[in-house]
Amino acid sequence: MTLQGISTSNYRTTLINEQGVEVLHFIETYVQFNANTGSILLEACSHVNLRSNRKRQGLVDNTLNTVINIKRLNDVKFINKFLEVTNEVLCRGGLFIGHFEASNNRKARILKKYSWPLNRIMYILDFVVKRVFPKFWLTKKIYFFLTRGKNRVISEIEVYGRLYSCGFELVNSKEINGQLWVVGKKNSLPAYDTEATYAPLIRLKRHGKNNKIINVYKLRTMHPFSEYLQEYISSKYGLRKGGKFNDDPRVTTLGKFFRKFWLDELPMLINVLKGEMKLFGVRPLSSHYLSLYPDHLQVLRSKTKPGLVPPFYADMPETLKEITASEEDYLLSYFKNPVLTDSKYFCKAAYNILFKRARSN
């Protein structure tokens, strides 16, 4: 269904009947509808629905001002494909408005629906089938056979990450009747990420020697698509002591445990064996985090391989300025005497880790 060619009253009736008055008011905060609104109202569960609607209506790419989907993103089989096609039809600055049930709301709903202890049993079963099965190759096939990709469990952070990966900037989000409604503004083309995965072992694109992009192996500690939210998290939460983001919502509960005991970084030994990293050296950084560094330090970093254990654990700096100063001191010393410098820093880092309880964070 489209908003073009129907009256405002019918549009209001449709939204009120489907989603309620509060949703209508939320949408009208961002969209002023009239006969030439350049907006489309959908109840689409896949990108195929959107493409067929576009063809049937004769819509031209990059012309629509708004796409509103009243079908939950949980029930969209290929979410990124849907968002990528949405990006295609929207003009620059155009809005996508949609909604989903976040994982924490789903948990609360299940626990409330059943009495104890049945509610705990039902939640555990739901967790295993809907959250564990999609993460492994064999059980992933079973999961999609059983669910057909519908009623999937998705976290708030994952949806935000998917939006950013598909060329949208988050404008606002609001919880209404247990559903989180989001407004995203098109500001770029999609990344068309074909390597995104839910698997426990992930590969992150990081800068290696000579600024070559390498795939750094780690155990997953964040929600899927979190890597696309670095700029968003940086601007919203800022940095805390140690150079990490304040109260980073991308880190999962299990991820916090992995980081506390260094388990997440053990797979980087693969990079060491491949010759892309060394045991001690500066951290392999993402493009966004590297952009926070002074230009001259970015050049210094590119002259050597990154390391599994960084000088951070030897000096224990607290602010970004102190971190960059620590790395610069290490690099200048390393270029003069690599073996002695790495040995000295490694011993200091080992002492702090073993006796001062320095931890991956």
Helices and strands as residue ranges (DSSP letters): H 8-19, H 21-28, E 39-42, H 47-57, E 64-69, G 73-75, H 79-89, E 90-100, H 103-113, H 118-127, I 128-132, G 133-135, H 137-147, H 156-165, E 168-176, E 179-186, E 201-207, G 209-211, E 213-219, G 226-229, H 230-237, H 253-260, G 263-268, H 269-273, E 278-280, H 287-291, H 295-301, E 307-309, H 312-315, H 320-336, H 338-355
